[in-house]
Each structure stands twice: as structure tokens, then as C-alpha cells.
Amino acid sequence: MKQVLLSAAVFALTATAFAQKKIAEVARFATETIDFGKIKQNAPQKGTFVVTNISNEPLIIEQANPTCGCTISDYTKEPIAPGKTGVINATYNAAAIGHFEKHLTVKFAGVAEMKSITFVGDVIAADQFDKDKADEPAKAVAPVKEKDAPADVAVPVKSKSAVKTKSAATMKKVPAKSATKVAVKN
């Protein structure tokens, strides 16, 4: 009887020692689904899934396998330090017209379960895609803020006139470092 109890205790300790973690304990995805929206046929689209290591140990992505031949995947091969992020890139070839939903299965070292991540979208024939884009109204371009302007770009300049337009007359090409307060005399 003592031998049976001892064997049961050893088994329980061994099972606990070799218990594998769950994905929710080691990794968090910024998103599990990427929606490409409408994409042009034969124009491959790349999506990037960001994964954060939420454990106290380095996280290793062992595999990130697509479920079909229309997708190519690549992922962070080095261990991901605790609190840091890694990526899983998926490139879809967009050859077939129509709606698609594709999956990648992700396996982490030391984790028994696998995670499925997804990307979706609609492939539109190239000529129809180009026509749809041409029919869209032109999008307004937001003015560049002075503090965000890269070197030597046109930035809006405050004018003393009552006109509230951003015409070429109110723009001045200045180096980014001196783009703080520039006045133009009218």
C-alpha cells in the first residue's frame, strides 16, 4: 500500500514538473486577425502580426506555418525577451479573385497548444481595382505640422492676413530645425 501511495505521489510531482504552459501565459498578439480590405489581383499583400512576450522567460517562436501554398510566412527567429515583441509576417499572393480567409498556425517552444492567426480580404480584378480607385474622390492631404516636418520641406507659415488658405503664397521652404516660428510679410 505504501508503495502505491509513493508511486502516485511521484507521478503527481512528475506530471506537475513537466506540465506545459498555455499560450495565454506566455504570449499576447496585438491582433489575431488582419483585414486587408480590397486588394488588387496579383499584387501580393504583406501583413505583420506583433506578438509580445508576457512571461518571465525568453519566448521562442518554433513555427508559423500557413495552411495553404498561397501564403509565405516568416517570423522572429531569435528568443523574444520578456516584455519585448517579435513579429510574424505573412505574404498573400492574391492570385485568385474573390473573398479569402487564410490562417497561420503558430507554435511556441514549451507550449503544447498551437495558436491560429488569420488574415482576410477581397481580391479584385486588376482592371476593376484600378477603375474603383480612379472613381474614388481625392483624399485631402493634412498639412504638415511644424514640429513633425522633416528637413527642407514646405511647412505652413502663419500669415497676418485674414485669408485662411494653405496656398503656395503662404508656404515657405525652411530647414526643419528652424521651422518653429517663421513669418512672411505680405
C-alpha positions as CSV (number, residue, x, y, z in Angstrom):
1,M,0.0,0.0,0.0
2,K,2.8,2.4,0.9
3,Q,4.5,1.6,-2.5
4,V,1.3,2.5,-4.3
5,L,0.9,5.8,-2.5
6,L,4.6,6.6,-3.1
7,S,4.2,5.8,-6.8
8,A,1.1,8.1,-7.0
9,A,3.0,10.9,-5.3
10,V,6.0,10.6,-7.6
11,F,3.7,10.5,-10.6
12,A,1.8,13.7,-9.5
13,L,5.1,15.6,-8.9
14,T,6.5,14.5,-12.2
15,A,3.3,15.5,-14.1
16,T,3.4,18.9,-12.4
17,A,7.1,19.4,-13.1
18,F,6.6,18.7,-16.8
19,A,3.3,20.5,-17.3
20,Q,3.5,22.8,-20.2
21,K,2.4,26.4,-20.3
22,K,-0.6,27.8,-22.1
23,I,-0.3,30.4,-24.9
24,A,-2.2,32.9,-22.8
25,E,0.5,32.7,-20.1
26,V,3.4,33.5,-22.4
27,A,2.3,35.5,-25.5
28,R,-0.2,38.2,-26.4
29,F,-0.9,39.1,-30.0
30,A,-1.6,42.8,-30.8
31,T,-4.3,41.4,-33.2
32,E,-5.2,37.9,-34.2
33,T,-6.9,38.9,-37.5
34,I,-5.7,41.3,-40.1
35,D,-8.2,42.6,-42.7
36,F,-6.5,43.6,-45.9
37,G,-9.8,45.0,-47.3
38,K,-10.0,45.2,-51.1
39,I,-6.7,44.3,-52.8
40,K,-5.6,44.2,-56.4
41,Q,-5.2,40.8,-58.1
42,N,-1.6,39.6,-58.5
43,A,-0.3,42.3,-56.1
44,P,1.0,40.3,-53.1
45,Q,0.0,41.8,-49.7
46,K,2.1,41.6,-46.5
47,G,0.6,41.6,-43.0
48,T,2.6,41.7,-39.8
49,F,1.3,40.2,-36.6
50,V,3.1,41.5,-33.5
51,V,3.5,39.2,-30.5
52,T,4.5,40.3,-27.0
53,N,6.3,38.0,-24.6
54,I,4.3,38.3,-21.4
55,S,6.2,35.7,-19.4
56,N,9.3,36.0,-17.3
57,E,11.4,33.8,-19.7
58,P,12.6,34.2,-23.3
59,L,9.9,33.2,-25.8
60,I,10.8,31.3,-28.9
61,I,8.5,31.0,-32.0
62,E,9.1,27.5,-33.2
63,Q,6.8,27.6,-36.2
64,A,4.4,29.9,-38.0
65,N,3.0,27.8,-40.8
66,P,0.5,28.9,-43.4
67,T,-2.3,26.5,-44.1
68,C,-2.0,26.8,-47.9
69,G,0.5,27.4,-50.6
70,C,-0.8,30.9,-51.4
71,T,0.9,32.3,-48.3
72,I,4.5,32.7,-47.3
73,S,5.4,33.3,-43.7
74,D,8.5,34.5,-41.8
75,Y,8.9,35.2,-38.1
76,T,11.4,36.3,-35.5
77,K,13.9,33.5,-35.0
78,E,15.7,34.9,-32.0
79,P,14.3,34.4,-28.5
80,I,12.0,37.3,-27.6
81,A,13.0,38.8,-24.2
82,P,10.3,39.2,-21.5
83,G,8.3,42.3,-22.2
84,K,9.6,42.6,-25.8
85,T,7.9,42.0,-29.1
86,G,8.6,39.8,-32.1
87,V,6.8,39.6,-35.5
88,I,5.2,37.0,-37.7
89,N,5.0,38.2,-41.4
90,A,2.5,36.7,-43.8
91,T,2.6,37.5,-47.5
92,Y,-0.5,36.5,-49.5
93,N,-0.1,36.2,-53.3
94,A,-3.6,37.5,-54.2
95,A,-3.9,35.4,-57.4
96,A,-7.5,34.2,-57.0
97,I,-10.3,36.7,-57.3
98,G,-12.8,36.8,-54.5
99,H,-13.0,36.8,-50.7
100,F,-10.3,35.0,-48.8
101,E,-9.7,33.9,-45.2
102,K,-6.2,32.4,-44.6
103,H,-4.7,31.1,-41.4
104,L,-1.3,30.5,-40.0
105,T,-0.7,28.1,-37.1
106,V,1.9,29.3,-34.6
107,K,3.8,27.1,-32.2
108,F,5.9,28.4,-29.3
109,A,8.6,26.5,-27.5
110,G,7.5,24.9,-24.3
111,V,3.8,25.4,-25.1
112,A,1.7,22.3,-26.1
113,E,-1.1,24.2,-27.8
114,M,-0.9,26.0,-31.2
115,K,-2.4,29.4,-32.0
116,S,-4.3,30.2,-35.2
117,I,-3.9,33.7,-36.6
118,T,-5.9,34.9,-39.6
119,F,-5.9,37.4,-42.4
120,V,-8.9,38.2,-44.6
121,G,-9.8,40.4,-47.6
122,D,-11.2,40.6,-51.0
123,V,-9.1,40.2,-54.2
124,I,-10.5,42.4,-57.0
125,A,-9.5,42.0,-60.7
126,A,-6.7,44.4,-61.6
127,D,-8.7,46.4,-64.1
128,Q,-11.7,46.7,-61.8
129,F,-9.5,47.7,-58.9
130,D,-7.8,50.5,-60.9
131,K,-11.3,51.7,-62.1
132,D,-12.6,51.8,-58.5
133,K,-9.5,53.7,-57.3
134,A,-9.9,56.2,-60.1
135,D,-13.6,56.8,-59.2
136,E,-12.8,57.5,-55.5
137,P,-12.7,61.2,-54.6
138,A,-9.3,62.6,-54.0
139,K,-8.4,62.4,-50.3
140,A,-7.4,65.7,-48.6
141,V,-3.8,65.8,-47.5
142,A,-3.4,67.0,-44.0
143,P,-0.9,69.9,-43.6
144,V,2.5,69.1,-42.1
145,K,2.8,70.3,-38.5
146,E,5.9,72.4,-37.9
147,K,7.3,70.1,-35.2
148,D,6.8,67.0,-37.4
149,A,8.3,68.4,-40.6
150,P,11.4,66.6,-41.9
151,A,14.4,68.7,-43.1
152,D,13.8,71.1,-46.1
153,V,10.1,70.6,-46.6
154,A,7.3,73.2,-47.2
155,V,5.5,73.9,-43.9
156,P,2.5,76.1,-43.4
157,V,3.5,79.6,-42.3
158,K,1.3,81.8,-40.1
159,S,0.2,84.8,-42.0
160,K,-1.2,88.1,-40.7
161,S,-3.8,88.2,-43.5
162,A,-7.4,87.2,-42.9
163,V,-7.2,84.6,-45.7
164,K,-7.3,81.0,-44.3
165,T,-5.9,79.1,-47.2
166,K,-2.8,77.0,-47.5
167,S,-1.7,78.2,-50.9
168,A,1.8,78.4,-52.3
169,A,1.9,82.0,-51.2
170,T,1.6,81.0,-47.5
171,M,4.2,78.2,-47.7
172,K,7.9,78.7,-47.3
173,K,10.7,76.1,-47.7
174,V,12.7,76.0,-44.5
175,P,15.1,73.6,-42.8
176,A,13.2,71.5,-40.2
177,K,15.3,72.8,-37.3
178,S,14.3,76.4,-37.9
179,A,10.7,75.7,-38.7
180,T,9.5,76.9,-35.4
181,K,8.1,80.4,-36.0
182,V,8.6,81.9,-39.4
183,A,6.7,84.9,-40.5
184,V,6.1,86.1,-44.1
185,K,5.4,89.7,-44.8
186,N,2.5,90.3,-47.2
